[in-house]
Amino acid sequence: MKPDTIVLVHGFWVTELSWEGWKGRYEAQGYRVLAPTYPGFEVGVAALNADPTPVERLTVRDIIDHLEAVVRALPTPPVIMGHSAGGAFTQILLDHGLGAAGVAINSAPTEGVKVTPPAQLKAAFPVLRDPFDRHRAVGLTPDQWRYAFTNTFTEEESLALYRRYHVPASAAVFWDSLLANVKPGRQDTWVDYHNDARAPLLFVSGGEDHLMPPAVQRSNAAHYRSETVTEIREYPGYAHLLPAQEGWERIADEVLAWALAHTR
């Protein structure tokens, strides 16, 4: 029996609103679509920009616990799709035995992936430049947003999406992810790359992504040594905010078709 539910997981600097196109498209095809936001993000974009306290309180463990509760409450395993940090969370959910198949789009890396291209360092610099900001919520300027998220969009498109989607991101979570590879023991973004019971996973990479460049996706996918399916597709010309870039409809249909074809 094929999945009838799709769970869409957003990344940092945005909310679940960033999935609005995909959610509507999949619902029009008859699927039940959930786009759970992070704990405290239910107040929406305007409120989070006005008062980023929920962002500052955020931890990876809180996010994973919340997402797991959402998925475990479903009657049947869904297809799980995540963008950016949501791609890392998708990998973690699959590693925990959840989901019928997973798609990680321009995914943040899980623990052990050490590739850091110069474009990625530049894109993440606003949140990493000052260790004293580690416990703050750090937003992007419109120019920083365009470099990190929408470098292949027009200036007008980029600004409109910035105003609609942008919220501050947790510097603490970024620093913890950065240090995960040097801290002893398993950190919150750890997965078992040899887990043969994990559901099939597709990495989707935008060829022009600055924040999570294709090299990061390729390295993350190459870490998996399990017998279950792990594949990667790259879409030339696409930036980090691939789910909102012109032509996203084709990609949405293709990745869903892949997930349904590989459902365990």
Beta strands, then each sheet from edge to edge (+ up, - down):
strand 1: 5-9
strand 2: 32-34
strand 3: 79-83
strand 4: 101-105
strand 5: 137-138
strand 6: 169-170
strand 7: 201-206
strand 8: 230-235
sheet 1: 2+ 1+ 3+ 4+ 7+ 8+
sheet 2: 5+ 6-
end
